[in-house]
Amino acid sequence: MSVTGTTISTPSVERSIDMTPSQRRTFDELIRAERTAALDEGAIGRVRARLHDAVRGSPGASVRLGKAGLNDLARCPGLFDAVRAGERGPFAFSGRFAAGRLAHKAVELEVAGRDERDSYGLVEAAAVRLVEDDAFAAYWNGLDPLRRDEALMDAAKTLELFRSTFPPLRVMRRALAPSTEWHVRVELFGGALVLSGTLDLVLGVSDDLAAPSRLAIDLKTGRAWPEHAEDMRFYALLLALRFGVPPYRVATLYLDSGEWQSEDVDERVLHRAADRVIDAVRAAAASDAGQPFELRPGPYCTWCPRSSTCPVSQAAAR
């Protein structure tokens, strides 16, 4: 498989759909832009072989990884080890996390819905669906009515930013085949290595199942961080291992500005993501063998489970 100059297949229906300049820009310059990278038939096999060698060289280690764990390791091996050991307390919704979950559910209903609905009504429906989850319900039911209204309005504003940035995905469902909150899991080498993640938005469909035809997008509010690009490379690797075909492009789109950072997927991208996974496999094996690891202090010390006992913790020094 060697693919260059590929564009996402879009039937002529898109020509009859009205788009704002912002929507048209996203469609033309991100979704439909010509692919510049190439990938040969043996690329995924070579990446898989490297992962196999790392697991085989780290006997006994059982590693489950998502983008958060990889970022923890990049920050500090001690943070990675503490979270892997289960020392982080039980998950609890914060205001910011709950707002993000609410906005993402509203986007999911927007893309999946059959009828056009106003933003506030859609986020109210999203909240109704989310309270079926006990953790979200505990947080949501603990808010006073005014706080709930604020959270709903924040989510409605995020939904409007999404609508104003993307072409009408609900209308273009046949052409773009959008999927939201797409959970993907890969079990490798008898479960010794498990990779998983949830992609905010995946676009693309093709008659040629052997050709890269998907675009994976993470939706963010706020500003860009270096790990965002690494997260998307991990998603490219995850999709490549799961389906045998990588996405043609990955992108992080910042809804506040309507800008994005994107990268066409080639073998270099997959190997960079594999490098981080291999580092995590080796770090887990070293920890299981009782080997010491480097501690690197930073602002993340404040949320490390070992912040009160770590000898280099910045949190402990405050």
Secondary structure, 3 states (H helix, E strand, C coil): CCCCCCCCCCCHHHHHCCCCHHHHHHHHHHHCCCCCCCCCCCHHHHHHHHHHHHHHCCCCCCEEECHHHHHHHHHCHHHHHHHHCCCCCCCCCCHHHHHHHHHHHHHHHHHHCCCCCCHHHHHHHHHHHHCCCHHHHHHHHCCCHHHHHHHHHHHHHHHHHHHHHCCCCCCCHHHHCCEEEEEEEEEECCCCEEEEEEEEEEECCCCCCCCCCCEEEEEECCCCCHHHHHHHHHHHHHHHHHHCCCCCEEEEEECCCCEEEEEECCHHHHHHHHHHHHHHHHHHHHHHCCCCCCCCCCHHHHHCCCCCCCCCCHHHHC
